[in-house]
């Protein structure tokens, strides 16, 4: 489980994964955590990974408290899903399609990331990240791209990445039952 850096740790993990496997399609220094509004449109191939939304994972919202000691319980972690936009830039549409196709292949081949591939506070933990395509409607795509100013639309893929766990620092004292008082007697007759 990670602390408050869990969102960044997931982003860093995804970024390193792309940099390690993009072959010769995109130079490592041209793969970044950038929105389409931040990327300069030049002829050098680029790949942008943009975190555009983070939401609470409703399936894990009501998890149980965790025992920290005999008399202390910790509140469950904040479970989050992160949504990324993957966008390729190159001199030709053909090159952009190849870059995007390779990035999609990497995310498909590493749909579950664990162990030595994890970065930051996730490194060395038992955590795992799950990557899956996230379908956006044409209206949602249009709304998202409108936030980038006057940037022309580029073919992009949306991904849902689960699960970022931000450990809670909130604890409570758990009073254990040490004595039980029983009252025995006769029931009133009726």
C-alpha positions as CSV (number, residue, x, y, z in Angstrom):
1,X,0.0,0.0,0.0
2,X,1.3,3.4,-0.8
3,X,1.0,6.8,0.8
4,X,-0.2,10.0,-0.8
5,X,2.3,9.5,-3.7
6,X,0.3,6.5,-5.1
7,X,-1.1,8.5,-8.0
8,X,2.3,9.7,-9.1
9,X,3.8,6.3,-8.5
10,X,1.3,4.7,-10.9
11,X,2.0,7.4,-13.5
12,X,5.8,6.9,-13.1
13,X,5.3,3.1,-13.5
14,X,3.4,3.5,-16.7
15,X,5.8,6.0,-18.1
16,X,8.8,3.8,-17.4
17,X,7.0,0.8,-19.0
18,X,6.5,2.8,-22.2
19,X,10.0,4.1,-22.2
20,X,11.5,0.6,-21.8
21,X,9.4,-0.9,-24.7
22,X,8.8,1.6,-27.4
23,X,11.7,0.2,-29.4
24,X,13.0,2.8,-31.8
25,X,9.6,4.5,-32.5
26,X,10.0,7.2,-29.9
27,X,13.1,8.4,-28.1
28,X,12.8,7.9,-24.3
29,X,13.1,11.6,-23.6
30,X,10.1,12.3,-25.9
31,X,7.7,10.1,-23.9
32,X,6.2,12.2,-21.1
33,X,3.3,12.8,-18.7
34,X,1.9,15.7,-20.7
35,X,-1.5,16.8,-21.9
36,X,-2.0,17.4,-25.5
37,X,-2.1,21.2,-24.7
38,X,1.5,20.9,-23.4
39,X,3.0,19.0,-26.2
40,X,4.8,20.9,-28.9
41,X,3.7,19.9,-32.4
42,X,6.9,19.3,-34.3
43,X,8.1,16.6,-36.6
44,X,9.9,14.6,-33.8
45,X,7.9,11.6,-32.7
46,X,6.3,12.0,-29.3
47,X,4.1,10.1,-27.0
48,X,2.0,11.8,-24.3
49,X,0.4,10.1,-21.3
50,X,-2.1,12.4,-19.6
51,X,-3.9,11.8,-16.4
52,X,-7.2,13.4,-17.0
53,X,-9.4,12.0,-14.1
54,X,-9.2,10.2,-10.8
55,X,-12.2,8.7,-9.2
56,X,-12.9,6.7,-6.1
57,X,-13.2,2.9,-6.6
58,X,-16.7,2.2,-5.4
59,X,-16.1,-1.6,-5.0
60,X,-13.6,-1.0,-2.2
61,X,-15.2,2.0,-0.6
62,X,-16.6,0.2,2.4
63,X,-13.7,-2.0,3.3
64,X,-13.1,-3.1,6.9
65,X,-10.9,-1.5,9.4
66,X,-7.4,-3.1,9.7
67,X,-6.0,-4.2,13.0
68,X,-2.7,-2.4,13.7
69,X,-2.3,-3.7,17.3
70,X,-4.5,-5.4,19.9
71,X,-6.2,-2.1,20.7
72,X,-5.8,0.0,17.5
73,X,-7.6,-0.1,14.2
74,X,-6.7,1.8,11.0
75,X,-9.4,3.1,8.6
76,X,-9.3,1.5,5.1
77,X,-7.2,3.0,2.3
78,X,-8.7,5.4,-0.2
79,X,-9.1,3.2,-3.3
80,X,-8.8,5.1,-6.6
81,X,-9.1,4.5,-10.4
82,X,-7.0,6.7,-12.7
83,X,-7.9,7.6,-16.2
84,X,-5.2,8.4,-18.8
85,X,-5.2,9.7,-22.4
86,X,-2.5,8.3,-24.6
87,X,-1.7,10.5,-27.6
88,X,0.9,10.0,-30.3
89,X,2.5,12.8,-32.4
90,X,4.7,12.4,-35.5
91,X,5.4,13.8,-38.9
92,X,2.9,11.5,-40.6
93,X,-0.4,9.9,-39.7
94,X,1.2,6.5,-40.5
95,X,3.9,7.1,-37.9
96,X,1.4,8.2,-35.3
97,X,-0.7,5.1,-35.9
98,X,2.4,2.9,-35.4
99,X,3.4,4.7,-32.2
100,X,-0.1,4.4,-30.8
101,X,-0.4,0.8,-31.9
102,X,2.9,-0.1,-30.2
103,X,1.9,1.7,-27.0
104,X,-1.4,-0.1,-27.0
105,X,0.4,-3.4,-27.5
106,X,2.6,-2.6,-24.5
107,X,-0.4,-1.9,-22.2
108,X,-2.1,-5.0,-23.5
109,X,1.0,-7.2,-22.8
110,X,1.4,-5.7,-19.4
111,X,-2.2,-5.5,-18.4
112,X,-1.3,-6.4,-14.8
113,X,1.9,-4.8,-13.5
114,X,3.5,-6.0,-10.3
115,X,6.8,-6.8,-8.7
116,X,10.0,-5.2,-10.1
117,X,8.1,-3.2,-12.7
118,X,6.5,-1.0,-10.0
119,X,8.1,2.4,-9.3
120,X,8.2,4.9,-6.4
121,X,6.4,4.0,-3.2
122,X,4.9,0.9,-5.0
123,X,8.3,-0.6,-5.6
124,X,8.9,-3.7,-3.5
125,X,5.3,-4.0,-2.5
126,X,2.7,-6.6,-3.2
127,X,0.5,-4.1,-5.0
128,X,-0.5,-4.6,-8.6
129,X,-1.8,-2.2,-11.2
130,X,-4.4,-3.3,-13.8
131,X,-4.6,-1.5,-17.1
132,X,-7.6,-1.6,-19.4
133,X,-9.0,0.3,-22.4
134,X,-11.7,2.8,-21.4
135,X,-14.3,3.6,-24.0
136,X,-15.2,7.3,-24.3
137,X,-18.2,8.4,-26.3
138,X,-17.7,10.8,-29.1
139,X,-19.3,13.5,-27.0
140,X,-16.9,12.8,-24.1
141,X,-13.9,12.8,-26.4
142,X,-15.0,16.2,-27.9
143,X,-15.4,17.7,-24.4
144,X,-12.0,16.4,-23.3
145,X,-10.2,17.8,-26.3
146,X,-12.0,21.1,-26.0
147,X,-10.2,21.6,-22.7
148,X,-6.9,21.7,-24.6
149,X,-7.5,25.0,-26.2
150,X,-7.0,25.3,-30.0
151,X,-5.2,22.0,-30.4
152,X,-6.3,20.0,-33.3
153,X,-7.7,16.6,-32.4
154,X,-5.3,13.6,-32.5
155,X,-6.2,10.0,-32.4
156,X,-6.0,9.1,-28.7
157,X,-6.8,6.1,-26.5
158,X,-8.2,6.3,-23.0
159,X,-7.2,3.8,-20.3
160,X,-8.5,3.0,-16.9
161,X,-5.8,2.1,-14.4
162,X,-6.8,0.4,-11.1
163,X,-5.9,0.4,-8.3
164,X,-4.2,3.2,-6.4
165,X,-4.5,2.7,-2.7
166,X,-3.7,5.7,-0.5
167,X,-3.1,4.5,3.0
168,X,-5.2,6.2,5.7
169,X,-3.4,7.8,8.6
170,X,-6.6,7.8,10.7
171,X,-6.8,5.3,13.5
172,X,-9.2,4.5,16.3
173,X,-8.9,2.7,19.6
174,X,-10.6,-0.6,19.8
175,X,-11.8,-1.5,23.3
176,X,-11.7,-5.2,23.7
177,X,-14.4,-7.0,25.7
178,X,-12.7,-8.1,28.9
179,X,-15.7,-8.8,31.1
180,X,-19.2,-10.1,30.5
181,X,-21.9,-9.7,32.9
182,X,-24.7,-12.1,32.7
183,X,-28.1,-11.9,34.4
184,X,-29.8,-15.1,35.1
185,X,-33.2,-15.5,36.6
186,X,-36.6,-16.7,36.0
187,X,-38.9,-15.5,33.3
188,X,-42.2,-14.0,34.5
189,X,-45.0,-16.4,34.2
190,X,-47.8,-15.3,32.2
